[in-house]
Amino acid sequence: MLSRLKLVLALIFSLFTIFTGRLIFLQIVSAKDLLLQSQENISEKRRVSPLRGRILARDGTILADNRIASDLMYKGGEIKHWDKLRYLLKLNSEPTQPDLSDPLQRKLGFALAENISDDLVPAIEELVAGQSNLYLHRRLERVYPTSLAAQVVGYTKESLGRYASYALDDLVGEAGIESSFQTTLFGQVGRRDVRVDNRGVDLETVQYKEAKPGQDIILTIDPQIQKLAEDVLENGLQYVNQRRLESEKDFEEVLRGAIVVLNPNNGEILAMASNPSYDQNIFTKRPNDIKKVSELLTDTKHMPLQNRAVQAYPPASTFKLITSSTLLERGYISPSQKYFCSAFLKFGGITWENWSYPASRGNYDVTEAIGDSCNTFFWYAAIDTPDFKQGWAPYIQDLTDRAFEFGYGSRLNIGLGEEKSGRIPTEKWKRDYFNEPWYPGDSLNTSIGQGNVLATPVQVAQLIETIALDGQQFKPHIVKAIGNESKPIESKQIAGKFWSTLKIGMRKMITDHGASRLLGPAAKFPIEIAGKTGTAQNQRGDGYDHAWFAGFAPLVNPEIVFVVFIEYGDNSSKVAVPMARDFFKAYFGVEE
């Protein structure tokens, strides 16, 4: 009996010793760790998203801004004052439980009401106070007050886990300036350490690191010129459908095209319009109109999200300005040398037709060839160059070099990520792409801007600017300043002696040829304009050629360069030129 009592006492003593040792360990050895864990149990680290920088036009017009939106978020469970909340917010259904498979809902809860009006916020705050499963969430909502230059400005969407460096509800640029300057616009994240009670309700802010707002970006865009360009594009549908009527083809629903207007004296892009356009608020305003968003994203016919001003197309006869410059500057022809502008020529077993076929146009020098856009002049001149029939001859090497010199075949880096490089085909490119040698026929196609040549409207605008300023080339750009820091203006001089010859040819197009009845003396147009049309063949076939007009004004001391491109416009003189007239009339205030 005594031994059993001793055994029990020994067991009790052992347990007491273990308990005492454990208590000493917890109180002394692990005190700091336990204190830290207890503090972590009642404190939370909150990410503070920065205010996104605005996007402004050159005159301060706001193109992209922010507003603080309030949403009522629900994390599941019982809701107090539900009847009052439902009445104030005009909710018709019972609360929806959060979808835990959705990362954003798992983090923030389900949005019972979005964009709650400011006058209701105080009442809602009072009703949700003390409810850990129900709270008002303030978020940044991007707004686009004008929707001007939509494809230039772009739009934002919530990150939703697509980008590792951003929170789920951070706004990330999806297109345009919003995307190209995402880091600059976004700013730097801050942090707020808060103490909460056992229900997760905030008690106090312990530490706060302020977020650094993103910088404003000021564009070179002039809102009035931009609006004019967009109106000219939209109203141009009448000219396209008049051509459809004449050719007995179905009408187009929407005009697809672009206009670029820049200041040749500094390279600033004053307008960059693309049609059809869209309202960026469709992507950013909550609740989203899912149908409208889907229609924009899936419209593969009209592609309203695409900025056509920086997409690449066959430049057609606008490229003859580069061909003329090459022939003159490399000494292949003189300004007075003439070739017969015949209806066609035969070369390599192929009949190559001028646009005037079956009519011939007479003997032309290069200025007349530019003015009347004579294909056969440039073909005869090319064929006359040394070793032309060998394929990749000195002439085509000089032509491609000159095109690269003018900025074709590579991105101009105007400030938009969507900008394409275009294409100047070379012997190597053709062999790599088609596994074929370069033929003389390739040189003939390239000479008139067809075949595999591609250029963007903004590249064509830079070409016109360079000619207008006798070789001085200012780099086109769309961003004027970031914050308070102006972007430097870049320029260089393109070598050449025959700028005046090119300008005489461009002026003859206005006075003597395709544009005379609308922009020349015959129309009594008071502003001297120099220009070049282009009608580009494409896979859609006859009657659906792309239409170009590229020019500058006034002829002396030019102040604007204007380029219009219309997809499937059919005829440049009857579609692009009337649109150029509409623009120049409004810009210069020309009365009827």
Sequence and secondary structure as in RCSB ss.txt:
>XXXX:A:sequence
MLSRLKLVLALIFSLFTIFTGRLIFLQIVSAKDLLLQSQENISEKRRVSPLRGRILARDGTILADNRIASDLMYK
GGEIKHWDKLRYLLKLNSEPTQPDLSDPLQRKLGFALAENISDDLVPAIEELVAGQSNLYLHRRLERVYPTSLAA
QVVGYTKESLGRYASYALDDLVGEAGIESSFQTTLFGQVGRRDVRVDNRGVDLETVQYKEAKPGQDIILTIDPQI
QKLAEDVLENGLQYVNQRRLESEKDFEEVLRGAIVVLNPNNGEILAMASNPSYDQNIFTKRPNDIKKVSELLTDT
KHMPLQNRAVQAYPPASTFKLITSSTLLERGYISPSQKYFCSAFLKFGGITWENWSYPASRGNYDVTEAIGDSCN
TFFWYAAIDTPDFKQGWAPYIQDLTDRAFEFGYGSRLNIGLGEEKSGRIPTEKWKRDYFNEPWYPGDSLNTSIGQ
GNVLATPVQVAQLIETIALDGQQFKPHIVKAIGNESKPIESKQIAGKFWSTLKIGMRKMITDHGASRLLGPAAKF
PIEIAGKTGTAQNQRGDGYDHAWFAGFAPLVNPEIVFVVFIEYGDNSSKVAVPMARDFFKAYFGVEE
>XXXX:A:secstr
 HHHHHHHHHHHHHHHHHHHHHHHIIIIISHHHHHHHHHHHTEEEEEE      EE TTS EEEEEEEEEEEEE 
SS  TTHHHHHHHHT  S      TTSHHHHHH EEEE S  TTTHHHHHHHHTT TTEEEEEEEEEE SS TTH
HHH  EEE TTSSTTS TT EEE SHHHHHTHHHHH B EEEEEEE TT  EEEEEEEE  B    EEES  HHH
HHHHHHHHHHTHHHHHHHHHHTT    SS  EEEEEE TTT BEEEEEEES   THHHHSSS  HHHHHHHHH T
TT TTS GGGS B  GGGGHHHHHHHHHHTTSS TT  EEE SEEEETTEEEE TTTT   EEE HHHHHHHT H
HHHHHHHHTSTTGGGSS HHHHHHHHHHHHHTTTS    S TT    B   HHHHHHHHS    HHHHHHHHTT 
TT BB HHHHHHHHHHHHTTTEEE  BSEEEETTEE    EEE   S HHHHHHHHHHHHHTSTTHHHHSGGGT 
SS  EEEEEEE  TT TT  EEEEEEEESSSS  EEEEEEETT   IIIIIHHHHHHHHHHHHT   
